[in-house]
Amino acid sequence: MDAACTTHPSFTPNIYNPVKARLNVPRVKNDDWQDSEEEEEEEEEEEEEEEEEEEEEEEEEEEEEEEEEEEEEEEEEEEEEEEEEEEEEEEEEEEEEEEEEEEEEEEEEEEEEEEEEEEEEEEEEEEEEEEEEEEEEEEEEEEEEEEEEEEEEEEEEENEKRMGEKKRIFFGEASLYASAPRSPPIERRRAC
């Protein structure tokens, strides 16, 4: 540093003096004090607002979490309901299948019964036909017997007629023989 500068009357060396330092502190005016209070109040209000906002955010987060939990519960309930519906549908399908099987069994039984009835009817018809054939055979046998009886009667009548004629002839010859004059045995033989 130049010597001229250090000897100038306005030069004050930069030496820390606590007394001067206290004296040199600028005094705060009333306006500055009020401004600082307002700033503090504003800062406090801002802090309160920030705290309120944080609380609101926390509440919103809690509400969102609750909503998410509710949604999860609803989803679980929906899944349970869907599972129950699926189980019910499966049960209904099983019941329908059982009903179809029962209907098929009933139809098969009905068909078997119809077949049995048809077989019985056929057997009855065959029996009736056999009975009719037997009746016809019996009628034919009766007719044959009647014809045989008639033939026998006719033969008997013819035999009787023949016997009657023979008797008549015999008795006629006998009467003629009895009425004829008797000749000696030799002559009778010759006459024969």
N, CA, C and O of each residue as an XYZ file, in Angstrom:
768
protein
N       0.868     -1.174      0.000
C       0.000      0.000      0.000
C       0.915      1.238      0.000
O       1.978      1.254      0.621
N       0.455      2.273     -0.725
C       1.255      3.506     -0.778
C       1.224      4.237      0.554
O       0.247      4.158      1.299
N       2.279      4.933      0.834
C       2.360      5.706      2.081
C       1.425      6.881      2.071
O       0.927      7.304      3.114
N       1.182      7.414      0.877
C       0.266      8.556      0.770
C      -1.123      8.167      1.149
O      -1.852      8.945      1.763
N      -1.499      6.965      0.790
C      -2.863      6.505      1.108
C      -3.013      6.308      2.596
O      -4.067      6.607      3.157
N      -2.004      5.824      3.229
C      -2.125      5.532      4.650
C      -2.081      6.777      5.492
O      -2.559      6.775      6.626
N      -1.530      7.819      4.976
C      -1.438      9.048      5.733
C      -2.610      9.955      5.484
O      -2.705     11.006      6.118
N      -3.496      9.607      4.602
C      -4.653     10.462      4.307
C      -5.573     10.466      5.500
O      -5.781      9.427      6.128
N      -6.143     11.646      5.831
C      -6.978     11.734      7.043
C      -8.241     10.898      6.996
O      -8.794     10.556      8.041
N      -8.710     10.561      5.797
C      -9.958      9.766      5.704
C      -9.714      8.266      5.843
O     -10.667      7.487      5.881
N      -8.518      7.876      5.914
C      -8.199      6.442      5.989
C      -8.430      5.918      7.395
O      -7.946      6.498      8.367
N      -9.136      4.869      7.499
C      -9.340      4.173      8.792
C      -8.942      2.724      8.593
O      -9.471      2.021      7.733
N      -8.005      2.305      9.404
C      -7.580      0.913      9.222
C      -8.700     -0.067      9.600
O      -9.520      0.220     10.471
N      -8.718     -1.231      8.928
C      -9.762     -2.259      9.119
C      -9.413     -3.115     10.318
O      -8.953     -4.251     10.195
N      -9.652     -2.522     11.501
C      -9.347     -3.229     12.742
C     -10.655     -3.420     13.471
O     -11.403     -2.459     13.654
N     -10.965     -4.702     13.915
C     -12.228     -4.991     14.594
C     -12.204     -4.441     15.990
O     -11.327     -4.767     16.790
N     -13.213     -3.572     16.289
C     -13.365     -2.996     17.623
C     -14.763     -3.347     18.073
O     -15.725     -2.866     17.474
N     -14.927     -4.177     19.116
C     -16.266     -4.586     19.522
C     -17.133     -3.447     19.971
O     -18.345     -3.503     19.763
N     -16.599     -2.435     20.561
C     -17.413     -1.290     21.011
C     -17.961     -0.571     19.807
O     -19.149     -0.265     19.713
N     -17.036     -0.309     18.872
C     -17.494      0.379     17.662
C     -18.463     -0.501     16.882
O     -19.402     -0.021     16.248
N     -18.210     -1.786     16.949
C     -19.103     -2.676     16.210
C     -20.512     -2.609     16.765
O     -21.478     -2.591     16.002
N     -20.647     -2.572     18.113
C     -21.979     -2.455     18.692
C     -22.597     -1.118     18.347
O     -23.791     -1.026     18.058
N     -21.764     -0.068     18.381
C     -22.291      1.262     18.083
C     -22.666      1.404     16.613
O     -23.579      2.147     16.254
N     -21.955      0.692     15.796
C     -22.208      0.821     14.359
C     -23.390     -0.025     13.868
O     -23.734      0.047     12.688
N     -24.041     -0.851     14.766
C     -25.191     -1.674     14.322
C     -26.336     -0.758     13.984
O     -26.715      0.071     14.812
N     -26.901     -0.872     12.808
C     -28.011      0.031     12.447
C     -29.238     -0.279     13.268
O     -29.565     -1.443     13.503
N     -29.895      0.734     13.689
C     -31.117      0.583     14.470
C     -32.300      0.342     13.532
O     -32.422      0.952     12.470
N     -33.178     -0.589     13.977
C     -34.353     -0.916     13.162
C     -35.427      0.089     13.444
O     -35.740      0.391     14.596
N     -35.978      0.596     12.394
C     -37.071      1.545     12.547
C     -38.365      0.794     12.829
O     -38.417     -0.429     12.699
N     -39.421      1.532     13.219
C     -40.727      0.924     13.507
C     -41.317      0.237     12.277
O     -41.889     -0.850     12.361
N     -41.163      0.889     11.158
C     -41.722      0.287      9.920
C     -41.068     -1.055      9.629
O     -41.716     -2.035      9.260
N     -39.743     -1.050      9.814
C     -39.054     -2.321      9.568
C     -39.526     -3.395     10.552
O     -39.651     -4.563     10.186
N     -39.780     -3.006     11.768
C     -40.236     -3.977     12.771
C     -41.612     -4.523     12.424
O     -41.866     -5.724     12.520
N     -42.494     -3.615     12.020
C     -43.830     -4.067     11.618
C     -43.748     -4.986     10.406
O     -44.435     -6.003     10.312
N     -42.872     -4.582      9.478
C     -42.724     -5.442      8.291
C     -42.236     -6.834      8.688
O     -42.704     -7.844      8.162
N     -41.302     -6.868      9.610
C     -40.780     -8.173     10.021
C     -41.864     -9.001     10.718
O     -41.939    -10.216     10.532
N     -42.717     -8.324     11.536
C     -43.819     -9.063     12.181
C     -44.797     -9.604     11.145
O     -45.235    -10.752     11.218
N     -45.129     -8.753     10.181
C     -46.043     -9.207      9.129
C     -45.442    -10.381      8.359
O     -46.120    -11.350      8.019
N     -44.136    -10.252      8.098
C     -43.484    -11.353      7.397
C     -43.537    -12.632      8.226
O     -43.785    -13.724      7.715
N     -43.290    -12.452      9.548
C     -43.361    -13.632     10.409
C     -44.769    -14.223     10.413
O     -44.953    -15.439     10.350
N     -45.769    -13.317     10.489
C     -47.149    -13.812     10.467
C     -47.454    -14.518      9.150
O     -48.080    -15.577      9.107
N     -46.981    -13.879      8.073
C     -47.213    -14.510      6.770
C     -46.530    -15.868      6.696
O     -47.086    -16.844      6.192
N     -45.299    -15.896      7.219
C     -44.597    -17.175      7.211
C     -45.335    -18.216      8.048
O     -45.463    -19.379      7.667
N     -45.829    -17.739      9.237
C     -46.586    -18.674     10.073
C     -47.851    -19.158      9.344
O     -48.196    -20.339      9.359
N     -48.530    -18.177      8.698
C     -49.739    -18.562      7.958
C     -49.401    -19.543      6.835
O     -50.094    -20.534      6.605
N     -48.292    -19.215      6.142
C     -47.889    -20.125      5.074
C     -47.572    -21.514      5.630
O     -47.939    -22.537      5.052
N     -46.872    -21.515      6.782
C     -46.566    -22.806      7.394
C     -47.844    -23.547      7.793
O     -47.980    -24.756      7.605
N     -48.789    -22.754      8.361
C     -50.060    -23.384      8.740
C     -50.783    -23.926      7.502
O     -51.323    -25.032      7.501
N     -50.771    -23.091      6.440
C     -51.416    -23.546      5.210
C     -50.740    -24.804      4.675
O     -51.386    -25.757      4.238
N     -49.387    -24.762      4.731
C     -48.672    -25.947      4.266
C     -49.017    -27.166      5.116
O     -49.209    -28.272      4.612
N     -49.090    -26.917      6.450
C     -49.463    -28.033      7.326
C     -50.868    -28.532      7.005
O     -51.123    -29.736      6.951
N     -51.792    -27.557      6.788
C     -53.158    -27.954      6.437
C     -53.177    -28.730      5.119
O     -53.854    -29.746      4.969
N     -52.390    -28.192      4.163
C     -52.330    -28.893      2.880
C     -51.772    -30.306      3.054
O     -52.262    -31.273      2.469
N     -50.720    -30.385      3.887
C     -50.159    -31.713      4.133
C     -51.188    -32.632      4.798
O     -51.318    -33.808      4.456
N     -51.919    -32.050      5.766
C     -52.957    -32.851      6.423
C     -54.023    -33.282      5.415
O     -54.473    -34.428      5.392
N     -54.411    -32.294      4.569
C     -55.407    -32.633      3.555
C     -54.886    -33.724      2.620
O     -55.600    -34.659      2.259
N     -53.606    -33.568      2.241
C     -53.027    -34.592      1.371
C     -53.014    -35.951      2.067
O     -53.324    -36.980      1.467
N     -52.643    -35.924      3.360
C     -52.651    -37.183      4.103
C     -54.061    -37.770      4.171
O     -54.266    -38.972      4.003
N     -55.032    -36.872      4.426
C     -56.418    -37.348      4.469
C     -56.835    -37.914      3.114
O     -57.474    -38.962      3.020
N     -56.444    -37.170      2.054
C     -56.778    -37.665      0.722
C     -56.126    -39.021      0.462
O     -56.738    -39.936     -0.090
N     -54.849    -39.119      0.883
C     -54.173    -40.401      0.706
C     -54.881    -41.509      1.490
O     -55.064    -42.623      1.001
N     -55.273    -41.167      2.724
C     -55.999    -42.160      3.523
C     -57.313    -42.540      2.845
O     -57.689    -43.711      2.777
N     -58.013    -41.488      2.336
C     -59.269    -41.771      1.642
C     -59.025    -42.641      0.412
O     -59.772    -43.579      0.134
N     -57.951    -42.303     -0.323
C     -57.629    -43.111     -1.496
C     -57.319    -44.549     -1.098
O     -57.753    -45.504     -1.742
N     -56.545    -44.671     -0.001
C     -56.245    -46.029      0.468
C     -57.524    -46.764      0.866
O     -57.706    -47.941      0.555
N     -58.409    -46.037      1.565
C     -59.677    -46.658      1.945
C     -60.482    -47.049      0.706
O     -61.064    -48.130      0.632
N     -60.494    -46.118     -0.275
C     -61.211    -46.429     -1.509
C     -60.607    -47.644     -2.204
O     -61.317    -48.517     -2.702
N     -59.256    -47.675     -2.223
C     -58.602    -48.828     -2.838
C     -58.956    -50.116     -2.096
O     -59.225    -51.154     -2.701
N     -58.946    -50.013     -0.753
C     -59.322    -51.200      0.026
C     -60.764    -51.610     -0.274
O     -61.076    -52.789     -0.443
N     -61.641    -50.586     -0.336
C     -63.036    -50.892     -0.650
C     -63.155    -51.522     -2.038
O     -63.896    -52.483     -2.246
N     -62.390    -50.940     -2.994
C     -62.420    -51.508     -4.336
C     -61.916    -52.949     -4.337
O     -62.483    -53.825     -4.990
N     -60.830    -53.170     -3.582
C     -60.318    -54.534     -3.494
C     -61.354    -55.471     -2.875
O     -61.558    -56.595     -3.334
N     -62.005    -54.970     -1.813
C     -63.047    -55.792     -1.189
C     -64.185    -56.064     -2.179
O     -64.697    -57.179     -2.279
N     -64.565    -54.994     -2.913
C     -65.627    -55.182     -3.902
C     -65.204    -56.189     -4.970
O     -65.985    -57.046     -5.383
N     -63.934    -56.065     -5.414
C     -63.443    -57.012     -6.407
C     -63.462    -58.438     -5.859
O     -63.850    -59.386     -6.542
N     -63.028    -58.557     -4.599
C     -63.061    -59.893     -3.986
C     -64.494    -60.419     -3.906
O     -64.766    -61.585     -4.191
N     -65.402    -59.519     -3.509
C     -66.805    -59.936     -3.436
C     -67.323    -60.331     -4.817
O     -68.029    -61.328     -4.972
N     -66.950    -59.519     -5.825
C     -67.378    -59.848     -7.178
C     -66.806    -61.193     -7.622
O     -67.493    -62.011     -8.235
N     -65.524    -61.399     -7.294
C     -64.920    -62.686     -7.646
C     -65.637    -63.833     -6.942
O     -65.904    -64.876     -7.539
N     -65.945    -63.622     -5.664
C     -66.674    -64.663     -4.932
C     -68.045    -64.904     -5.563
O     -68.482    -66.043     -5.727
N     -68.716    -63.791     -5.914
C     -70.024    -63.940     -6.552
C     -69.901    -64.680     -7.880
O     -70.715    -65.545     -8.204
N     -68.854    -64.318     -8.651
C     -68.646    -65.003     -9.922
C     -68.383    -66.494     -9.702
O     -68.902    -67.348    -10.420
N     -67.561    -66.779     -8.690
C     -67.301    -68.191     -8.388
C     -68.588    -68.908     -7.986
O     -68.848    -70.036     -8.407
N     -69.388    -68.226     -7.159
C     -70.658    -68.835     -6.758
C     -71.561    -69.052     -7.971
O     -72.201    -70.094     -8.111
N     -71.597    -68.036     -8.851
C     -72.412    -68.180    -10.057
C     -71.912    -69.338    -10.916
O     -72.698    -70.124    -11.444
N     -70.581    -69.428    -11.045
C     -70.023    -70.533    -11.825
C     -70.386    -71.879    -11.199
O     -70.748    -72.829    -11.893
N     -70.280    -71.936     -9.873
C     -70.653    -73.186     -9.191
C     -72.133    -73.504     -9.419
O     -72.511    -74.647     -9.675
N     -72.957    -72.458     -9.318
C     -74.389    -72.676     -9.551
C     -74.639    -73.146    -10.983
O     -75.437    -74.051    -11.225
N     -73.933    -72.504    -11.935
C     -74.090    -72.920    -13.324
C     -73.650    -74.372    -13.513
O     -74.305    -75.152    -14.204
N     -72.530    -74.712    -12.884
C     -72.068    -76.099    -12.984
C     -73.095    -77.061    -12.381
O     -73.385    -78.121    -12.937
N     -73.638    -76.657    -11.221
C     -74.656    -77.514    -10.600
C     -75.882    -77.642    -11.509
O     -76.445    -78.725    -11.672
N     -76.283    -76.505    -12.098
C     -77.426    -76.554    -13.006
C     -77.133    -77.457    -14.205
O     -77.977    -78.247    -14.627
N     -75.912    -77.322    -14.747
C     -75.540    -78.174    -15.877
C     -75.562    -79.649    -15.472
O     -76.040    -80.505    -16.217
N     -75.037    -79.926    -14.285
C     -75.060    -81.315    -13.815
C     -76.499    -81.807    -13.653
O     -76.833    -82.931    -14.028
N     -77.343    -80.937    -13.084
C     -78.746    -81.328    -12.926
C     -79.399    -81.567    -14.289
O     -80.150    -82.526    -14.471
N     -79.098    -80.673    -15.247
C     -79.659    -80.854    -16.585
C     -79.175    -82.166    -17.203
O     -79.943    -82.904    -17.820
N     -77.880    -82.435    -17.020
C     -77.350    -83.691    -17.559
C     -78.036    -84.893    -16.902
O     -78.389    -85.867    -17.567
N     -78.215    -84.800    -15.584
C     -78.900    -85.901    -14.892
C     -80.336    -86.052    -15.404
O     -80.821    -87.162    -15.623
N     -81.003    -84.906    -15.589
C     -82.371    -84.967    -16.105
C     -82.398    -85.581    -17.507
O     -83.261    -86.399    -17.824
N     -81.429    -85.167    -18.342
C     -81.365    -85.730    -19.689
C     -81.121    -87.241    -19.633
O     -81.735    -88.013    -20.369
N     -80.213    -87.638    -18.747
C     -79.953    -89.075    -18.610
C     -81.214    -89.811    -18.143
O     -81.542    -90.888    -18.640
N     -81.911    -89.202    -17.174
C     -83.148    -89.835    -16.698
C     -84.180    -89.924    -17.825
O     -84.859    -90.938    -17.987
N     -84.283    -88.832    -18.604
C     -85.227    -88.854    -19.721
C     -84.844    -89.935    -20.729
O     -85.697    -90.664    -21.235
N     -83.537    -90.024    -21.010
C     -83.089    -91.057    -21.944
C     -83.406    -92.453    -21.402
O     -83.859    -93.331    -22.135
N     -83.158    -92.636    -20.107
C     -83.475    -93.934    -19.508
C     -84.975    -94.219    -19.591
O     -85.394    -95.335    -19.898
N     -85.776    -93.184    -19.311
C     -87.225    -93.367    -19.397
C     -87.640    -93.714    -20.828
O     -88.473    -94.590    -21.056
N     -87.032    -92.998    -21.794
C     -87.352    -93.289    -23.189
C     -86.960    -94.723    -23.547
O     -87.703    -95.445    -24.212
N     -85.770    -95.112    -23.086
C     -85.341    -96.486    -23.360
C     -86.304    -97.493    -22.718
O     -86.669    -98.500    -23.325
N     -86.704    -97.195    -21.480
C     -87.654    -98.102    -20.813
C     -88.979    -98.150    -21.580
O     -89.569    -99.215    -21.765
N     -89.433    -96.964    -22.024
C     -90.677    -96.935    -22.793
C     -90.533    -97.738    -24.086
O     -91.425    -98.494    -24.471
N     -89.372    -97.553    -24.753
C     -89.149    -98.313    -25.982
C     -89.138    -99.815    -25.692
O     -89.727   -100.607    -26.429
N     -88.463   -100.190    -24.613
C     -88.439   -101.612    -24.251
C     -89.853   -102.118    -23.952
O     -90.236   -103.213    -24.364
N     -90.620   -101.295    -23.225
C     -91.997   -101.700    -22.921
C     -92.813   -101.838    -24.206
O     -93.586   -102.781    -24.370
N     -92.621   -100.868    -25.121
C     -93.339   -100.950    -26.392
C     -92.938   -102.209    -27.161
O     -93.778   -102.910    -27.726
N     -91.615   -102.476    -27.166
C     -91.160   -103.688    -27.856
C     -91.757   -104.935    -27.208
O     -92.190   -105.858    -27.897
N     -91.775   -104.951    -25.871
C     -92.368   -106.101    -25.179
C     -93.857   -106.226    -25.518
O     -94.368   -107.321    -25.754
N     -94.542   -105.070    -25.535
C     -95.964   -105.111    -25.883
C     -96.161   -105.624    -27.306
O     -97.052   -106.429    -27.578
N     -95.291   -105.131    -28.221
C     -95.395   -105.606    -29.597
C     -95.136   -107.111    -29.672
O     -95.838   -107.843    -30.369
N     -94.111   -107.555    -28.938
C     -93.832   -108.994    -28.930
C     -95.019   -109.774    -28.355
O     -95.399   -110.824    -28.874
N     -95.595   -109.237    -27.271
C     -96.760   -109.914    -26.688
C     -97.921   -109.949    -27.683
O     -98.607   -110.962    -27.826
N     -98.126   -108.810    -28.371
C     -99.197   -108.783    -29.367
C     -98.928   -109.795    -30.482
O     -99.824   -110.507    -30.934
N     -97.640   -109.832    -30.915
C     -97.303   -110.804    -31.957
C     -97.534   -112.231    -31.458
O     -98.065   -113.077    -32.178
N     -97.126   -112.482    -30.217
C     -97.352   -113.818    -29.658
C     -98.847   -114.124    -29.572
O     -99.287   -115.231    -29.883
N     -99.622   -113.115    -29.140
C    -101.073   -113.328    -29.068
C    -101.648   -113.601    -30.455
O    -102.494   -114.477    -30.638
N    -101.161   -112.821    -31.432
C    -101.643   -113.049    -32.798
C    -101.262   -114.450    -33.275
O    -102.062   -115.152    -33.893
N    -100.007   -114.843    -32.969
C     -99.592   -116.193    -33.362
C    -100.446   -117.244    -32.666
O    -100.858   -118.232    -33.274
N    -100.708   -117.013    -31.368
C    -101.557   -117.968    -30.645
C    -102.957   -118.017    -31.257
O    -103.543   -119.087    -31.425
N    -103.482   -116.823    -31.586
C    -104.807   -116.796    -32.208
C    -104.790   -117.533    -33.547
O    -105.701   -118.294    -33.873
N    -103.709   -117.276    -34.320
C    -103.608   -117.976    -35.601
C    -103.518   -119.486    -35.387
O    -104.151   -120.268    -36.096
N    -102.713   -119.881    -34.388
C    -102.611   -121.315    -34.103
C    -103.965   -121.879    -33.672
O    -104.365   -122.966    -34.088
N    -104.669   -121.101    -32.815
C    -105.992   -121.568    -32.390
C    -106.935   -121.681    -33.587
O    -107.691   -122.643    -33.718
N    -106.867   -120.656    -34.467
C    -107.717   -120.721    -35.658
C    -107.357   -121.931    -36.518
O    -108.226   -122.639    -37.026
N    -106.022   -122.148    -36.668
C    -105.609   -123.318    -37.449
C    -106.090   -124.608    -36.791
O    -106.561   -125.529    -37.459
N    -105.958   -124.652    -35.444
C    -106.434   -125.850    -34.746
C    -107.942   -126.023    -34.930
O    -108.438   -127.127    -35.157
N    -108.662   -124.891    -34.825
C    -110.111   -124.976    -35.026
C    -110.428   -125.449    -36.441
O    -111.307   -126.284    -36.654
N    -109.677   -124.887    -37.420
C    -109.906   -125.322    -38.796
C    -109.594   -126.806    -38.958
O    -110.327   -127.546    -39.614
N    -108.471   -127.228    -38.334
C    -108.137   -128.657    -38.408
C    -109.219   -129.503    -37.751
O    -109.613   -130.551    -38.262
N    -109.696   -129.013    -36.585
C    -110.767   -129.763    -35.915
C    -112.016   -129.821    -36.792
O    -112.668   -130.858    -36.913
N    -112.334   -128.656    -37.408
C    -113.502   -128.648    -38.292
C    -113.301   -129.607    -39.463
O    -114.207   -130.341    -39.859
N    -112.052   -129.575    -40.016
C    -111.778   -130.497    -41.120
C    -111.893   -131.948    -40.657
O    -112.453   -132.799    -41.348
N    -111.338   -132.206    -39.451
C    -111.438   -133.571    -38.925
C    -112.901   -133.958    -38.705
O    -113.325   -135.073    -39.009
N    -113.668   -132.984    -38.157
C    -115.090   -133.279    -37.952
C    -115.787   -133.539    -39.284
O    -116.600   -134.453    -39.420
N    -115.435   -132.696    -40.270
C    -116.034   -132.910    -41.591
C    -115.631   -134.274    -42.153
O    -116.450   -135.003    -42.712
N    -114.326   -134.601    -41.984
C    -113.877   -135.911    -42.466
C    -114.604   -137.033    -41.730
O    -115.026   -138.023    -42.327
N    -114.740   -136.846    -40.389
C    -115.459   -137.873    -39.626
C    -116.907   -137.982    -40.100
O    -117.457   -139.073    -40.246
N    -117.511   -136.799    -40.337
C    -118.895   -136.826    -40.823
C    -118.968   -137.516    -42.182
O    -119.862   -138.319    -42.451
N    -117.981   -137.169    -43.041
C    -117.974   -137.822    -44.354
C    -117.777   -139.327    -44.208
O    -118.434   -140.123    -44.878
N    -116.846   -139.705    -43.304
C    -116.629   -141.137    -43.086
C    -117.896   -141.803    -42.543
O    -118.270   -142.903    -42.950
N    -118.547   -141.088    -41.600
C    -119.788   -141.651    -41.058
C    -120.841   -141.789    -42.154
O    -121.551   -142.790    -42.251
N    -120.912   -140.733    -42.979
C    -121.874   -140.813    -44.080
C    -121.525   -141.967    -45.018
O    -122.398   -142.711    -45.464
N    -120.219   -142.099    -45.309
C    -119.809   -143.200    -46.178
C    -120.130   -144.544    -45.528
O    -120.612   -145.470    -46.180
N    -119.848   -144.626    -44.224
C    -120.156   -145.876    -43.526
C    -121.661   -146.152    -43.552
O    -122.116   -147.277    -43.758
N    -122.420   -145.051    -43.330
C    -123.875   -145.235    -43.370
C    -124.319   -145.676    -44.761
O    -125.164   -146.556    -44.925
N    -123.705   -145.020    -45.767
C    -124.062   -145.420    -47.130
C    -123.665   -146.867    -47.392
O    -124.420   -147.630    -47.996
N    -122.459   -147.240    -46.927
C    -122.031   -148.629    -47.103
C    -122.960   -149.585    -46.366
O    -123.331   -150.645    -46.870
N    -123.331   -149.161    -45.125
C    -124.254   -150.024    -44.381
C    -125.587   -150.155    -45.115
O    -126.172   -151.234    -45.214
N    -126.045   -148.994    -45.629
C    -127.309   -149.054    -46.371
C    -127.174   -149.963    -47.597
O    -128.049   -150.775    -47.897
N    -126.039   -149.793    -48.294
C    -125.829   -150.643    -49.466
C    -125.724   -152.115    -49.056
O    -126.273   -153.011    -49.698
N    -124.993   -152.318    -47.957
C    -124.872   -153.700    -47.476
C    -126.233   -154.261    -47.088
O    -126.575   -155.408    -47.376
N    -127.001   -153.386    -46.413
C    -128.338   -153.841    -46.031
C    -129.180   -154.145    -47.276
O    -129.920   -155.125    -47.350
N    -129.015   -153.232    -48.255
C    -129.768   -153.483    -49.496
C    -129.321   -154.798    -50.130
O    -130.131   -155.615    -50.567
N    -128.008   -154.968    -50.161
C    -127.494   -156.199    -50.753
C    -127.976   -157.423    -49.959
O    -128.408   -158.434    -50.513
N    -127.876   -157.271    -48.627
C    -128.331   -158.387    -47.802
C    -129.817   -158.648    -48.009
O    -130.266   -159.793    -48.056
N    -130.565   -157.558    -48.131
C    -132.001   -157.731    -48.359
C    -132.265   -158.419    -49.678
O    -133.118   -159.300    -49.784
N    -131.505   -157.992    -50.696
C    -131.684   -158.634    -51.987
C    -131.265   -160.094    -51.909
O    -131.931   -160.985    -52.437
N    -130.140   -160.313    -51.235
C    -129.695   -161.699    -51.105
C    -130.725   -162.525    -50.352
O    -131.019   -163.671    -50.693
N    -131.267   -161.884    -49.298
C    -132.284   -162.612    -48.530
C    -133.503   -162.897    -49.402
O    -134.070   -163.990    -49.411
N    -133.870   -161.847    -50.134
C    -135.033   -162.056    -50.990
C    -134.765   -163.149    -52.014
O    -135.586   -164.027    -52.278
N    -133.561   -163.040    -52.575
C    -133.221   -164.062    -53.572
C    -133.178   -165.444    -52.915
O    -133.698   -166.435    -53.428
N    -132.518   -165.446    -51.735
C    -132.374   -166.728    -51.054
C    -133.733   -167.295    -50.669
O    -134.060   -168.456    -50.917
N    -134.518   -166.388    -50.036
C    -135.828   -166.890    -49.616
C    -136.714   -167.205    -50.819
O    -137.531   -168.125    -50.795
N    -136.521   -166.406    -51.873
C    -137.316   -166.707    -53.086
C    -136.937   -168.055    -53.679
O    -137.793   -168.855    -54.058
N    -135.637   -168.282    -53.748
C    -135.166   -169.563    -54.259
C    -135.604   -170.688    -53.335
O    -135.984   -171.777    -53.765
N    -135.535   -170.378    -52.060
C    -135.936   -171.423    -51.114
C    -137.410   -171.762    -51.276
O    -137.827   -172.920    -51.233
N    -138.174   -170.696    -51.464
C    -139.606   -170.967    -51.637
C    -139.856   -171.720    -52.938
O    -140.684   -172.627    -53.019
N    -139.103   -171.302    -53.948
C    -139.237   -172.020    -55.209
C    -138.797   -173.479    -55.047
O    -139.416   -174.417    -55.547
N    -137.694   -173.602    -54.319
C    -137.177   -174.949    -54.104
C    -138.175   -175.776    -53.287
O    -138.382   -176.966    -53.526
N    -138.773   -175.102    -52.329
C    -139.724   -175.842    -51.494
C    -140.978   -176.219    -52.286
O    -141.569   -177.279    -52.080
N    -141.355   -175.353    -53.167
C    -142.568   -175.632    -53.936
C    -142.312   -176.567    -55.112
O    -143.244   -177.146    -55.671
N    -141.055   -176.707    -55.477
C    -140.741   -177.572    -56.626
C    -140.920   -179.040    -56.220
O    -140.695   -179.407    -55.066
N    -141.333   -179.883    -57.201
C    -141.492   -181.304    -56.878
C    -140.148   -181.936    -56.607
O    -139.145   -181.640    -57.257
N    -140.162   -182.795    -55.648
C    -138.925   -183.435    -55.271
C    -138.689   -184.645    -56.189
O    -139.586   -185.428    -56.502
N    -137.449   -184.734    -56.584
C    -137.043   -185.869    -57.433
C    -136.062   -186.718    -56.646
O    -135.528   -186.298    -55.619
N    -135.852   -187.852    -57.122
C    -134.901   -188.678    -56.399
C    -133.531   -188.015    -56.406
O    -133.256   -187.136    -57.223
N    -132.727   -188.423    -55.537
C    -131.418   -187.767    -55.441
C    -130.634   -187.825    -56.710
O    -129.969   -186.847    -57.052
N    -130.670   -188.893    -57.415
C    -129.878   -189.014    -58.634
C    -130.402   -188.062    -59.666
O    -129.623   -187.370    -60.321
N    -131.692   -188.008    -59.829
C    -132.286   -187.131    -60.817
C    -132.043   -185.672    -60.452
O    -131.786   -184.832    -61.314
N    -132.128   -185.401    -59.199
C    -131.891   -184.004    -58.780
C    -130.476   -183.591    -59.106
O    -130.223   -182.458    -59.517
N    -129.559   -184.516    -58.921
C    -128.186   -184.206    -59.241
C    -128.037   -183.976    -60.724
O    -127.319   -183.073    -61.153
N    -128.702   -184.776    -61.491
C    -128.605   -184.583    -62.922
C    -129.191   -183.246    -63.333
O    -128.662   -182.529    -64.182
N    -130.295   -182.950    -62.697
C    -130.920   -181.654    -63.027
C    -129.983   -180.511    -62.709
O    -129.957   -179.516    -63.434
N    -129.215   -180.631    -61.642
C    -128.254   -179.576    -61.284
C    -127.167   -179.525    -62.315
O    -126.253   -178.707    -62.208
